């Protein structure tokens, strides 16, 4: 496991490893555009960019190993994708923030900022796909 997580409970460690998965489930399953993306596609498209921070490499290596299984499990757990499920995911993410607060300051700050950037990146990717589809649909002959 990740050395910096030693002072966390097993549940808090699991939750922190699951945080990028929860963000991805929110982005893919609560958006009509991304509903059919697979865990592999999401992992490849989004997660790799955030593993470059040296301090967080062990964390993202662990997340990468667990991502597909956790994504599939979370997708099933939060189905059907209705507002109360979105609320449940957000509550889990709030618990993850509390767990981050228990970590040593430099690591906690790096992890929180990285997860925040990851969430924004995933949201923007969904928005970009949506805008691309709108542009494609407005080209004469493509929408026919």
FIKOLZA-1660 file (N, C-alpha, C; in steps of 0.1 Angstrom, whole numbers, plus 5000, padded with zeros to 4 digits):
% residues 144
   i   px   py   pz ch aa at
   1 5008 4988 5000  A  X  N
   1 5000 5000 5000  A  X CA
   1 5009 5012 5000  A  X  C
   2 5003 5024 4999  A  X  N
   2 5010 5036 4998  A  X CA
   2 5015 5041 5012  A  X  C
   3 5028 5043 5013  A  X  N
   3 5034 5046 5026  A  X CA
   3 5027 5058 5033  A  X  C
   4 5023 5068 5026  A  X  N
   4 5017 5080 5032  A  X CA
   4 5003 5077 5038  A  X  C
   5 4997 5065 5034  A  X  N
   5 4984 5062 5039  A  X CA
   5 4985 5054 5052  A  X  C
   6 4996 5052 5058  A  X  N
   6 4998 5043 5070  A  X CA
   6 4989 5047 5081  A  X  C
   7 4987 5060 5083  A  X  N
   7 4979 5065 5094  A  X CA
   7 4964 5065 5092  A  X  C
   8 4960 5061 5080  A  X  N
   8 4946 5060 5076  A  X CA
   8 4940 5046 5079  A  X  C
   9 4927 5046 5081  A  X  N
   9 4920 5033 5083  A  X CA
   9 4920 5026 5069  A  X  C
  10 4917 5013 5069  A  X  N
  10 4916 5005 5057  A  X CA
  10 4905 5011 5048  A  X  C
  11 4894 5015 5054  A  X  N
  11 4883 5021 5047  A  X CA
  11 4887 5034 5040  A  X  C
  12 4895 5043 5048  A  X  N
  12 4899 5055 5042  A  X CA
  12 4909 5053 5031  A  X  C
  13 4918 5043 5032  A  X  N
  13 4927 5040 5021  A  X CA
  13 4920 5036 5009  A  X  C
  14 4910 5027 5011  A  X  N
  14 4902 5022 4999  A  X CA
  14 4894 5034 4993  A  X  C
  15 4889 5043 5001  A  X  N
  15 4881 5054 4996  A  X CA
  15 4890 5063 4987  A  X  C
  16 4903 5066 4992  A  X  N
  16 4912 5074 4984  A  X CA
  16 4916 5068 4971  A  X  C
  17 4917 5055 4971  A  X  N
  17 4920 5048 4958  A  X CA
  17 4908 5048 4949  A  X  C
  18 4897 5049 4955  A  X  N
  18 4884 5049 4947  A  X CA
  18 4880 5063 4942  A  X  C
  19 4886 5074 4947  A  X  N
  19 4882 5087 4944  A  X CA
  19 4882 5090 4929  A  X  C
  20 4893 5087 4922  A  X  N
  20 4893 5090 4907  A  X CA
  20 4882 5082 4900  A  X  C
  21 4879 5070 4905  A  X  N
  21 4869 5062 4899  A  X CA
  21 4855 5068 4901  A  X  C
  22 4853 5074 4913  A  X  N
  22 4840 5080 4916  A  X CA
  22 4838 5093 4907  A  X  C
  23 4849 5100 4905  A  X  N
  23 4848 5112 4896  A  X CA
  23 4845 5107 4882  A  X  C
  24 4851 5096 4878  A  X  N
  24 4849 5091 4864  A  X CA
  24 4835 5086 4862  A  X  C
  25 4829 5079 4873  A  X  N
  25 4816 5074 4872  A  X CA
  25 4806 5086 4871  A  X  C
  26 4808 5097 4879  A  X  N
  26 4800 5109 4878  A  X CA
  26 4800 5114 4863  A  X  C
  27 4812 5115 4858  A  X  N
  27 4814 5121 4844  A  X CA
  27 4808 5112 4833  A  X  C
  28 4810 5099 4835  A  X  N
  28 4805 5090 4824  A  X CA
  28 4791 5086 4825  A  X  C
  29 4786 5083 4837  A  X  N
  29 4773 5077 4838  A  X CA
  29 4762 5087 4840  A  X  C
  30 4765 5099 4844  A  X  N
  30 4755 5109 4846  A  X CA
  30 4755 5119 4834  A  X  C
  31 4762 5116 4823  A  X  N
  31 4762 5124 4811  A  X CA
  31 4758 5115 4800  A  X  C
  32 4748 5120 4792  A  X  N
  32 4743 5112 4781  A  X CA
  32 4754 5109 4770  A  X  C
  33 4763 5119 4769  A  X  N
  33 4774 5117 4759  A  X CA
  33 4783 5106 4763  A  X  C
  34 4787 5104 4775  A  X  N
  34 4797 5095 4779  A  X CA
  34 4792 5082 4785  A  X  C
  35 4779 5079 4784  A  X  N
  35 4773 5068 4791  A  X CA
  35 4780 5054 4787  A  X  C
  36 4784 5053 4774  A  X  N
  36 4789 5041 4769  A  X CA
  36 4804 5039 4770  A  X  C
  37 4811 5049 4776  A  X  N
  37 4826 5047 4777  A  X CA
  37 4829 5036 4787  A  X  C
  38 4839 5029 4784  A  X  N
  38 4843 5018 4793  A  X CA
  38 4854 5022 4803  A  X  C
  39 4856 5015 4813  A  X  N
  39 4866 5018 4823  A  X CA
  39 4880 5020 4817  A  X  C
  40 4883 5011 4807  A  X  N
  40 4896 5012 4801  A  X CA
  40 4898 5025 4793  A  X  C
  41 4888 5029 4786  A  X  N
  41 4888 5041 4778  A  X CA
  41 4890 5053 4788  A  X  C
  42 4882 5053 4798  A  X  N
  42 4883 5065 4808  A  X CA
  42 4897 5065 4814  A  X  C
  43 4902 5053 4818  A  X  N
  43 4915 5053 4825  A  X CA
  43 4926 5058 4815  A  X  C
  44 4926 5053 4803  A  X  N
  44 4936 5057 4794  A  X CA
  44 4935 5072 4790  A  X  C
  45 4923 5077 4789  A  X  N
  45 4921 5091 4785  A  X CA
  45 4924 5101 4795  A  X  C
  46 4922 5097 4808  A  X  N
  46 4923 5107 4818  A  X CA
  46 4933 5105 4829  A  X  C
  47 4935 5092 4834  A  X  N
  47 4943 5090 4845  A  X CA
  47 4958 5092 4843  A  X  C
  48 4963 5088 4831  A  X  N
  48 4977 5088 4829  A  X CA
  48 4983 5102 4831  A  X  C
  49 4976 5112 4827  A  X  N
  49 4981 5126 4828  A  X CA
  49 4985 5130 4842  A  X  C
  50 4978 5124 4852  A  X  N
  50 4980 5128 4866  A  X CA
  50 4990 5119 4874  A  X  C
  51 4995 5109 4867  A  X  N
  51 5005 5100 4873  A  X CA
  51 5019 5106 4872  A  X  C
  52 5021 5118 4866  A  X  N
  52 5034 5123 4863  A  X CA
  52 5040 5130 4876  A  X  C
  53 5032 5134 4886  A  X  N
  53 5037 5141 4897  A  X CA
  53 5045 5130 4906  A  X  C
  54 5058 5132 4907  A  X  N
  54 5067 5122 4914  A  X CA
  54 5061 5118 4927  A  X  C
  55 5057 5127 4936  A  X  N
  55 5052 5124 4949  A  X CA
  55 5040 5114 4949  A  X  C
  56 5032 5115 4938  A  X  N
  56 5020 5108 4937  A  X CA
  56 5020 5096 4928  A  X  C
  57 5032 5093 4923  A  X  N
  57 5033 5081 4914  A  X CA
  57 5029 5068 4921  A  X  C
  58 5033 5065 4933  A  X  N
  58 5028 5053 4939  A  X CA
  58 5013 5052 4941  A  X  C
  59 5007 5064 4944  A  X  N
  59 4992 5065 4945  A  X CA
  59 4985 5061 4932  A  X  C
  60 4990 5068 4921  A  X  N
  60 4983 5066 4908  A  X CA
  60 4987 5052 4902  A  X  C
  61 4998 5046 4906  A  X  N
  61 5001 5032 4902  A  X CA
  61 4991 5023 4908  A  X  C
  62 4988 5025 4921  A  X  N
  62 4978 5017 4928  A  X CA
  62 4964 5019 4922  A  X  C
  63 4961 5032 4920  A  X  N
  63 4947 5035 4914  A  X CA
  63 4946 5028 4900  A  X  C
  64 4957 5029 4892  A  X  N
  64 4956 5023 4879  A  X CA
  64 4954 5008 4879  A  X  C
  65 4960 5001 4889  A  X  N
  65 4959 4987 4891  A  X CA
  65 4944 4983 4894  A  X  C
  66 4938 4991 4902  A  X  N
  66 4924 4988 4907  A  X CA
  66 4913 4994 4899  A  X  C
  67 4917 5003 4890  A  X  N
  67 4907 5012 4883  A  X CA
  67 4895 5004 4876  A  X  C
  68 4898 4995 4868  A  X  N
  68 4888 4988 4860  A  X CA
  68 4878 4981 4869  A  X  C
  69 4883 4973 4879  A  X  N
  69 4873 4966 4888  A  X CA
  69 4865 4976 4896  A  X  C
  70 4872 4986 4901  A  X  N
  70 4865 4996 4909  A  X CA
  70 4854 5004 4901  A  X  C
  71 4858 5007 4889  A  X  N
  71 4849 5014 4880  A  X CA
  71 4836 5006 4877  A  X  C
  72 4838 4993 4874  A  X  N
  72 4827 4984 4871  A  X CA
  72 4818 4982 4883  A  X  C
  73 4824 4981 4895  A  X  N
  73 4817 4979 4907  A  X CA
  73 4809 4992 4910  A  X  C
  74 4816 5003 4909  A  X  N
  74 4809 5016 4912  A  X CA
  74 4797 5019 4902  A  X  C
  75 4800 5015 4890  A  X  N
  75 4789 5017 4880  A  X CA
  75 4777 5009 4883  A  X  C
  76 4779 4997 4888  A  X  N
  76 4767 4989 4892  A  X CA
  76 4761 4994 4905  A  X  C
  77 4770 4998 4915  A  X  N
  77 4765 5002 4928  A  X CA
  77 4756 5015 4926  A  X  C
  78 4760 5024 4917  A  X  N
  78 4753 5036 4916  A  X CA
  78 4742 5036 4905  A  X  C
  79 4739 5025 4899  A  X  N
  79 4729 5024 4889  A  X CA
  79 4716 5021 4896  A  X  C
  80 4705 5027 4892  A  X  N
  80 4703 5036 4880  A  X CA
  80 4709 5050 4884  A  X  C
  81 4714 5057 4874  A  X  N
  81 4721 5069 4875  A  X CA
  81 4711 5081 4876  A  X  C
  82 4705 5082 4888  A  X  N
  82 4695 5093 4891  A  X CA
  82 4701 5102 4902  A  X  C
  83 4695 5113 4905  A  X  N
  83 4700 5123 4914  A  X CA
  83 4704 5118 4927  A  X  C
  84 4697 5109 4933  A  X  N
  84 4701 5104 4946  A  X CA
  84 4714 5096 4946  A  X  C
  85 4717 5090 4934  A  X  N
  85 4730 5083 4933  A  X CA
  85 4741 5093 4931  A  X  C
  86 4738 5104 4924  A  X  N
  86 4749 5114 4923  A  X CA
  86 4752 5120 4936  A  X  C
  87 4742 5122 4945  A  X  N
  87 4743 5127 4958  A  X CA
  87 4752 5117 4966  A  X  C
  88 4749 5104 4965  A  X  N
  88 4757 5094 4972  A  X CA
  88 4771 5094 4968  A  X  C
  89 4774 5095 4955  A  X  N
  89 4788 5096 4951  A  X CA
  89 4795 5109 4957  A  X  C
  90 4788 5120 4957  A  X  N
  90 4794 5132 4962  A  X CA
  90 4796 5131 4977  A  X  C
  91 4788 5123 4984  A  X  N
  91 4790 5121 4999  A  X CA
  91 4803 5113 5000  A  X  C
  92 4805 5103 4992  A  X  N
  92 4818 5095 4992  A  X CA
  92 4830 5104 4990  A  X  C
  93 4829 5113 4980  A  X  N
  93 4840 5122 4977  A  X CA
  93 4842 5131 4989  A  X  C
  94 4832 5135 4996  A  X  N
  94 4834 5144 5008  A  X CA
  94 4842 5136 5018  A  X  C
  95 4839 5123 5020  A  X  N
  95 4846 5115 5030  A  X CA
  95 4861 5113 5025  A  X  C
  96 4863 5113 5012  A  X  N
  96 4877 5112 5007  A  X CA
  96 4884 5125 5011  A  X  C
  97 4878 5136 5010  A  X  N
  97 4884 5149 5013  A  X CA
  97 4888 5149 5028  A  X  C
  98 4879 5143 5037  A  X  N
  98 4882 5143 5051  A  X CA
  98 4895 5134 5053  A  X  C
  99 4895 5123 5046  A  X  N
  99 4907 5114 5047  A  X CA
  99 4920 5120 5043  A  X  C
 100 4919 5128 5032  A  X  N
 100 4931 5136 5027  A  X CA
 100 4936 5145 5038  A  X  C
 101 4926 5151 5045  A  X  N
 101 4930 5160 5056  A  X CA
 101 4938 5154 5067  A  X  C
 102 4938 5141 5068  A  X  N
 102 4946 5133 5078  A  X CA
 102 4960 5130 5074  A  X  C
 103 4963 5133 5062  A  X  N
 103 4976 5130 5056  A  X CA
 103 4986 5141 5060  A  X  C
 104 4999 5138 5059  A  X  N
 104 5009 5149 5060  A  X CA
 104 5007 5160 5050  A  X  C
 105 5009 5172 5055  A  X  N
 105 5005 5184 5047  A  X CA
 105 5010 5184 5032  A  X  C
 106 5023 5183 5030  A  X  N
 106 5027 5184 5015  A  X CA
 106 5020 5173 5007  A  X  C
 107 5019 5161 5012  A  X  N
 107 5013 5150 5004  A  X CA
 107 4998 5153 5003  A  X  C
 108 4991 5157 5013  A  X  N
 108 4977 5160 5013  A  X CA
 108 4974 5171 5003  A  X  C
 109 4982 5181 5003  A  X  N
 109 4980 5192 4994  A  X CA
 109 4982 5188 4979  A  X  C
 110 4992 5180 4977  A  X  N
 110 4995 5175 4963  A  X CA
 110 4984 5166 4958  A  X  C
 111 4979 5157 4967  A  X  N
 111 4968 5148 4963  A  X CA
 111 4955 5155 4961  A  X  C
 112 4952 5164 4970  A  X  N
 112 4939 5172 4968  A  X CA
 112 4939 5180 4955  A  X  C
 113 4950 5187 4953  A  X  N
 113 4951 5194 4940  A  X CA
 113 4951 5186 4928  A  X  C
 114 4957 5174 4929  A  X  N
 114 4957 5165 4917  A  X CA
 114 4943 5159 4915  A  X  C
 115 4936 5156 4925  A  X  N
 115 4923 5150 4923  A  X CA
 115 4913 5161 4918  A  X  C
 116 4915 5173 4923  A  X  N
 116 4907 5185 4918  A  X CA
 116 4910 5187 4903  A  X  C
 117 4922 5187 4899  A  X  N
 117 4926 5188 4885  A  X CA
 117 4920 5177 4877  A  X  C
 118 4921 5165 4882  A  X  N
 118 4915 5153 4876  A  X CA
 118 4900 5155 4873  A  X  C
 119 4893 5159 4884  A  X  N
 119 4879 5161 4882  A  X CA
 119 4876 5172 4872  A  X  C
 120 4883 5183 4872  A  X  N
 120 4881 5193 4862  A  X CA
 120 4884 5188 4848  A  X  C
 121 4895 5180 4847  A  X  N
 121 4899 5175 4834  A  X CA
 121 4888 5165 4828  A  X  C
 122 4883 5157 4837  A  X  N
 122 4872 5147 4832  A  X CA
 122 4860 5155 4828  A  X  C
 123 4856 5165 4836  A  X  N
 123 4844 5173 4833  A  X CA
 123 4846 5180 4819  A  X  C
 124 4858 5186 4817  A  X  N
 124 4860 5193 4805  A  X CA
 124 4861 5183 4793  A  X  C
 125 4866 5171 4795  A  X  N
 125 4866 5162 4784  A  X CA
 125 4852 5158 4779  A  X  C
 126 4843 5157 4789  A  X  N
 126 4829 5154 4785  A  X CA
 126 4823 5166 4778  A  X  C
 127 4826 5178 4783  A  X  N
 127 4821 5190 4776  A  X CA
 127 4826 5192 4762  A  X  C
 128 4839 5188 4760  A  X  N
 128 4845 5189 4747  A  X CA
 128 4839 5179 4738  A  X  C
 129 4836 5167 4742  A  X  N
 129 4829 5157 4734  A  X CA
 129 4815 5162 4730  A  X  C
 130 4808 5168 4739  A  X  N
 130 4795 5174 4737  A  X CA
 130 4796 5185 4726  A  X  C
 131 4805 5194 4728  A  X  N
 131 4807 5205 4718  A  X CA
 131 4810 5200 4704  A  X  C
 132 4819 5189 4704  A  X  N
 132 4823 5183 4691  A  X CA
 132 4811 5177 4684  A  X  C
 133 4802 5171 4692  A  X  N
 133 4790 5165 4686  A  X CA
 133 4781 5175 4681  A  X  C
 134 4779 5186 4688  A  X  N
 134 4771 5197 4684  A  X CA
 134 4776 5203 4670  A  X  C
 135 4789 5205 4669  A  X  N
 135 4795 5210 4657  A  X CA
 135 4793 5200 4646  A  X  C
 136 4795 5187 4648  A  X  N
 136 4793 5177 4638  A  X CA
 136 4778 5177 4633  A  X  C
 137 4769 5178 4642  A  X  N
 137 4755 5177 4639  A  X CA
 137 4750 5189 4631  A  X  C
 138 4758 5200 4632  A  X  N
 138 4754 5212 4625  A  X CA
 138 4759 5213 4610  A  X  C
 139 4768 5203 4607  A  X  N
 139 4773 5203 4593  A  X CA
 139 4763 5196 4584  A  X  C
 140 4759 5204 4574  A  X  N
 140 4748 5198 4565  A  X CA
 140 4752 5184 4559  A  X  C
 141 4743 5175 4560  A  X  N
 141 4745 5162 4554  A  X CA
 141 4749 5152 4565  A  X  C
 142 4755 5156 4576  A  X  N
 142 4760 5147 4586  A  X CA
 142 4748 5143 4595  A  X  C
 143 4739 5152 4598  A  X  N
 143 4728 5149 4607  A  X CA
 143 4716 5142 4600  A  X  C
 144 4717 5140 4587  A  X  N
 144 4707 5133 4579  A  X CA
 144 4707 5119 4581  A  X  C
% end
